[in-house]
């Protein structure tokens, strides 16, 4: 099994894959300096070169990335309601905005980025929060989710 060499940053951005004259929709789930993971029903074989068109979102411009399929994640049909198929893509060419604004999410001066894990019964969520302290991040996430949620963990992202 291959070892990951770059730190991943979670994202959730709609996109379109183009390969071999085909088009397929998808959702970017995480990014790194060297790759992207896309949730999609498309099944190009490993080694296939694809164009990934990431839609603009929250101030990020739309961007086009050239990548190679490094791996496929296929899920049994019976489990599709729980987990989805996807592709691990190795970046061949990406615009500077990809590295600057998508991979390296830097908080404004005086603030940090925290990952806050919360639960409500059996449900858990991890949310990124920009805050001055762990306590501020905790309060921010509780305000967003609601007071019935319990904070399990707050750590620097």
Buried (B, 14 or more C-beta within 10 A) or exposed (E): EEEEEEEBBBBEBEBBBBBEEEEBEBBBBBBBBBBBBBBBEBEBEEEBBBBBBBEEBEEBEEBBBEBBBBBBBEEEEEEEEEEBBBBBBBBEEBBEBBEEBBBEBEBEEEBBBBBBBBBEEEEEBEBBBBBEEBEBBBBBBBEEBEEEBEBEBBEEB
